């Protein structure tokens, strides 16, 4: 027992507890939908989707870059914190300039909708700065402190915003409240960090320019990456209907709840990848094996169980008026089975200094996602957007793993590629069964896929010649 506790990595537990507070955000979205109804809720989620896309211009990859730099060299990396915050304030200027024409182009002509878009972007500036500060905490390995910070911020944001919601029934006042709470949280966390770490060192315009050049591949990847997760909502609002966007958003929020599980793993393993790449590259294969094991043991079973419960979850959470959201969820949930491995390959490449190879594949996959959405949304609405997301996730995962193969991790990447496809099939079986496939055949497909995964994931077979001596 003592040996087990010694080996237990509590970082994953701390991050899990922090991400579990997304349940508060999830509850907030549910109550917001119930109070405001599908139309107003659709306006909010569409504005949030547009804000999330523009937020990538504000962040410009700086939170991820800071996380990597602090992980690789804590003493030097932490001193970049203030510099990166200043850069995010500067990058927010062109974002506000672009917001108006983009909003008009996407059909957000209503005065209230346009105002909500601007307030949401203010909120995204605060969120970008918080992500940067969290990058410093994670890079230092202070996952417990980061969890406390995340819990306090989300609890305060949700509780105070809900109070405003029920008191005023005003969507505009709710989003203003979110901005104020986030701003106060940033000031407190920055003060705390400045007491614990050197977060400042003198910098010049040349230093800022060099930092932006380093962050550019992260920024470009982030902008393209977010298209998978937000462009469908934006396009549903533009070429579909607001109500359809509300239905799809409800399904998407349920899917996001389960995506929090692999996100816990990625937050920890990214720092591990960056640390060992800089200081002990021979331990990278072992870290990749552990990350894959956690995805298979901790995430895939949860996705399968959710798949069997999908017809119960949405009406139970959002109410009977959101019953049509189930058709989108039937596609979105299985996509997690392969998207988590696509995210794993992206994190690995960014942590090991190969981030410049990602934008090319992300561009073509994102472009394909937009084109597929353009054809499917007018015909199928939300389910069409879900199908476009699934196709994009498959493409991105396979392309990311192909880069890993060419980068010298051929054996493991090939195994992960097959495991990812088998994971997708396993996660899709509940939807197949619910919508017509014979249960016996569906269970047989699932069991066969799981047995094949177990065979491929044997430690010696997975690591091959890279298997470290232990």
N, C-alpha and C positions, 0 to 999 in steps of 0.2 A: 504493500500500500504506500509506504514511504517512497519507494522507487517510482511508483506511478505518479505521485504528487510532484516529485522532482522533475519528471519528464513533461508534465502537463504544462502546456503553453497557455497561460491565462490571457494572453493578448487577444485571442479569438473570443474568449468569453466577454471581455470588456467591450470589444467592438460589437459583439452580438447584442449586448445589453443596450449599447448606444443606438444601434440600428433598430432594436425592438421598439424604441420610442417613435419610430415611423408609424407605429400603431396609433399614436396620438394624432399624427398628421392625417392618417387614414380615417380616423374617427371624425376629424374636422371636415374632411371632404364629404363624408357621408351625411353629416348633419347639415352642411352647407347645401348639399343637393336636396335634402328633405325640406329645408326651410325655403329655399329659393325656387325649387322646381327645375325641370330639365332645361328650359330655355335660358334662364339666368345662370344656371350652373354651366351650361354650354359656353356662354359668354366668358365666364371666369376661366374655365379650363382652356379655351382657345387663346385668351390673352396670356395665360400662364405658359402655354406652349410656345407662343411667339416670343415671350420674354425669356424662356429657357434657351431658345435658339440664339437670341441676341446676347445672352449672358456669356456665351462662349467667346464673343468678341471682347467682352469686358475682362474675363478671366485670362484670356490669351495664353492658356496653358501654364500660367504662372503657379497655381497651387500644386500641380503635379510635378513641375520642375523643382519647386522648392522642397517638396517631399523627398524627391530623389537626391537632391544636393545635400540636404541635412542628413539623410540616411547614410550617404557615402562618407561625409565629413562633417560631423555635428558642429565642431568648433567654428568652422568657416561658414557653413551653410546657414546657421541660425542668424548670422549677421545680415543676411539678405532680406529678412522679413519686412522691415520698414520700406526698403527700396521697392519691393514687389507690391506693397499696398499702394504706394504713390503711383506706380505704373498702372495699377488697375483704375485709379481715379482718372488718369489721363486717357486710358482706352475707353472709358465710359462716354467721353465727349462725342466721338464719331457715332457711337451707338444711338445717342439721343437725336443726332442729325438724321440718321437713317430710319429712325422709328416711324416718323410720320408718313413718308412715301411708301414704306413697306406696308404699314397698316391700311392705307388707302388702297394699295394694290391688292391686298388680300381681302378686301371687302369690309373692313372694320370702319364703316362710314358713320355709324351712330356716334353721337357726341359722347355719351356715357361710356361706350365701349372703347373709344379712343383714349379717354381719360384714364380708364382702368388699365389700359396697356402701358401708359406712361408711369403710373404708380407701380405697376408690377415690375417695370424695369428698374425703378429705384430700389425695390425689394431685392432684385437680382444683383445689384451692385453690393448691397449689404451681404448677400449670400456668398458672393465671390470673395469678399474680404474675409468672411468667416472661414471659407474653405482654405484660404491661404494660411490663416492662423492655425487651422487644424493640420495643415501640411507640416508646419513646424513641429507640432506636438507629436504627430505620427513618426516623423523622421527621427525624433529623439527617442522613440520607443515609449513615449508616455501615453499609452493607450487608456489607462485608467483615468488620467486627467482629462483626456479628450472626451471620454464617455460622460464624465460629470458635466463638462461644458455643453455637450450636445443635449443631454437630458434637460438641463436647466433652460437652454434656449428654446427647445421644442415645447416643453411643458408651458413655459411662459407665453410663447406665441399662440399656442392653441387655446389655452384657458382664457387669456385676455381677449383674443379675437372672437371666441364663442360668446363671451359676455357682450361684446359689441354687437354681434350678429343677432342675438335674441333681444337685445334692448332696442335696436334700431331697424333691423331687417334691411339694412343698407349695405350693398356689396362694396360701394366706394369706401365707406367708413371702415369696413373690415380690412380691405387691403392697405389702407393708410395705417391702421393699427399694426399690421404685420411689419411694415417698414419701421415704425417707431421702436417696436420691441427688438427687432434685429439690430438696429443701430446702437441701442443701449448695451446690448449683449457684446457687440464688437468692442466697444470702448472698455468694458470691464475686462474682457479676455486679453486685450492688448496690454492693459495695465498689469495684469497678472504675469504675463510672459516677460514683460520688461523687468520685473522683479526677480525672475528666475534665470534669465538668459540674456546674453548680449544680442539684442535684436536689431541693432543699428551699427552701421559703420559709414563713414563719409563716402558719398558716391558722386560721380560726375555724369554729365549727359552721355559721355562715351560709355560709361558703365551701364547706364540704362539701355542704351542701344544694343550693347552686347548681350544683355539679359533678354531683351526682346528677340534677338536673333536666335538665341538658344531655345527660347520658348516657342518660337514660330512653328516647328513641327508638331509640338503638343497642341498648339492652338488650332492649327489646320485640321489635325486629326479630331480634335474635340468638336469643331464646327460640323465636320462631315458625320461624325459619330452621332451627334444629337439629332441629325435628320432622321435617323431610323426611329427614334423614340418620340419625336415631336411633329415632324412634317405631316404625318397622317392626320393628326388633330387639326393642324392648320389648314390642310387641304380639304378635310371634311367640312370645315366652316366655310371655306371659299367656294367649293364646287358641290358641296352636299347641302345639308341643312343643320341648323343649330341644334335641333333635337337629336339628330343622328350623331352629332359630335358629343352630345351629352351621354347618349347610350354607350358609345364607344369608349368614352373617357371612364365610365364606371367600370367597364371590363378591364381597361388598362390599369386602373388603380388596384384592382384585385391582383393582376399579374405583377405589378410593381411590389406588392406586399411580399410575394414569394421571391422576387428578384433581390430583396434585401438579404436573403441568405447567402447567395454567392458574393454579394457586395461585401459582406463581412470578411469572407476569405480573401478577396482581392485587396482589401485595405491593408491586411497584415502581410500577405505574401509579396506585395509590391515592395515594401520596405526590406523584406528578406532578400528578394532578387537583387535590389540595388546595392544592399550592403555586401552580399557575397560576391557580386560581380566586381565590385571595387576592391575587395579585400581578400577573397578566397573563392575564385571561380570554380574550383573543383567541387564545391558543394552545391552548385546550381542544379544539377540533375536531381539530386535528392530533394531539394525544395520544390521542384516541379512535380515530382512524384507525390509528395505530401499534399500539394495543392489539388492535384487531380483526385487523390483519394478523398479529400474533404468534400469536393464537389459531388462525387459519386455516393458517398455515404451520408452526407448531410443535406444535400439539395434535391437530388433526383427522387428519393422516396417521398419527400414532401410534395413535389410537383405531381407525382403519380396519384397520391391520395387526394390532392386538390382536384385533379382531373375527374375522379369519380364523384366528387361532391359539387362539381361546377353548377349543376342545375339547382342546387340548394343555396349555394353561397350568395349569388347575386340578388335574388329576390329577398333573401333573409337580411342582407346587409342594407340594400338600397330601397327595398320595397317593391311591390308588384309592378309598379309603373316602369321599372327598369328591367323587366323580364326579357325584353328583346336584346339586352346586352349579352345574354348567354351565348348567342351565336358567334360573337367576336371572341369571347373568352375561350371557346372551344378550339380556336386556332392559336390564340396568344399563349395559353398555358404550355402547350407542347413546344412552342418555340424556345422556351427556357431550357429545354433539354439540350439544345445545341448552342444557343447564344452564350451560355456560361463558359463554354470552351473557346468561343470567339473572343470573349472578354479576357479570358486567361492568356491567350496568345498575344493580345494587344498589350496587356500589362507586362508580360515577359519581355517583349520587344522594347517597350519604353524604358523599363528598368535597366536593360542591358545596353543602352546607348544606340539602339537601332530604330529610334522613333522616326527618322527621316524616310524609312521604307514604308511606313504606314499610309501617308496621305494618298498615294497613288491608288491603292486598292480601295481605300475608303471613298475616294472621289467617284470611281466608276460604280461602286456598289450603291452609294447614295443616289447617284444619278439614275441608276436602274430602279431604285426604290420610288423616286418621284414619278418616273414614267409609268411604272406598274400601278401606282396609286391613281394616276391620272386616268388610266383605262378602267380600273376596277371600281373606284368609288362611285362614279355615276351609275354603274350597273348593279352593284351589290351593297353600297353604303359602307357601314362599319365592318362587316365581315370581309369585304374587299380590301379595306385598309389592313386588316389583320393578316390576310393572305400575303399582301405585299411585304409586310414586316417579316413574316416567316421566310419568304424567299430571300430577302435581303440578309437575314441572319445566317442562313445556310451558306450563302455566297461568301459573306465576310469571314465566317469561321474557316472555311476551306482555304481561302486565300491567305489568311493570317498564318495558318499552319504551314502553308507552302513556303512562306518566307522563313519560318523557323527551320524548315527542312534545308533550305539553301544556306542558312546561317550556321550550319554545323550541328544541328540537333535533329538529324534526319530520323534516327531510330525512334526516339520518343515522340516526335511530332507525327510520324506515320501511325504510331499506335494511338495517339490521342485523336487523330482524324477518324479512325474506324470507331473508336469508343464514342466519339461525339455523334456520329450517325446512328449508332446503336442506341445511344441515350435519347436521341430524338424519336426514334421508333418506339422506345419504351414509354416515353412521356405522351405519345400520341395515341397509344392503345386505349386509354379510357374514353377519349373522344370518339374513336372508331366504334367502340362498343355501344356508347350511349346513342350514337346516331346511325345505328343499323348493322354493324358488323356482328356476326354471331359471337356470343360471349366466349365460347370454347376456343374459337380461332383467335380471338383477341388475347385471351390469357396465354395461349400457346405462343403467340408472337412475343408477348412480354417476357415470359419465362425464358424463351430461347435467346432473346436479346440480352437478358441479364446474365445468363450462363456464358455467353460469348464475351461479355464485358469482364466477367470474373477471370476468364481464361487469359485475356489480353493484359489484364492488370496485375498478374502475378509479378512480384517485385523484380525477380531476376529477368523475366521476359521483357518487362517495361523498360528497365534501365539498361539492359544489354551490357555492352562493353563499358558504359559510363558508370556502372554500378560501383559506388565507392566502398572501400573497405570499412567495415564497422566492427 
